[in-house]
């Protein structure tokens, strides 16, 4: 089978699962332009562990509604994709062999960073899904290395997805949400950061990307905390050195949540 790219997807607010937005429309088309995977591995910004990598190992994961004050329809959604305990064990073994502390975890359902984009891209929920955690105490270089440790899975038909947000200032986003401004003008401090990141990704400048917090314009304003950008570094690392970035989508929600998506070939 064709070697799968790795993906970075901005999952946005949870209600993208039921909202009529251009980002939702993009996600609904996504699977049509990709080879069919045997399994999907998601590094989700909403699966956080400190000091070790958690790997979800349930055979039938539950759907976690890890949010509040959104459309009531969201709480009725279930994403019944199977897990894959054998793949989870193989991932733990692969990570440990690469020097990571890693643990298989049961009782860990699909958080919205996983089920929201997958429910749009793979609505049949018939492909096994495993999740790996990000570490909010570790930097971009750590997550690039984490991705590199997972890179060999691509040859086994595993689609590696980093699910986060290209920009993620929730205070600004929620302020606009309360004012009903889902479609709003994108401020310069958001567009400058997004353009810098996109340019560095297309250029393959891993050194600059690993140091984005010091080098990118308005990095702290767009990411007050790191965790929603770390899945991008996992996806980039998993594509292998020299990988080429392809920008698949660019839009914004509330003017300040950039919904950009990338494939790394």
Secondary structure, DSSP 4 states (H G I P E B T S, - for coil): -PPPPEEEEE--SGGGGTS--HHHHHHHHHGGGSPPPSEEEEEEEEEE-SSSEEEE--SSPPBP----SS-GGGGG--------HHHHHHHHHHHHHTT--EEEESS--B-HHHHHHHHHHSTT--SEEEEEEE-TTS-HHHHHHHHHHHGGGGGGTEEEEEEE-SS--HHHHHHHHHTT-SS-PPPHHHHHHHHHHHHHHHHT-HHHHHTHHHHSTTHHHH-SSSHHHHHHHHHHHHT-TTPPEEEEE--EETTTEE--EEEE-
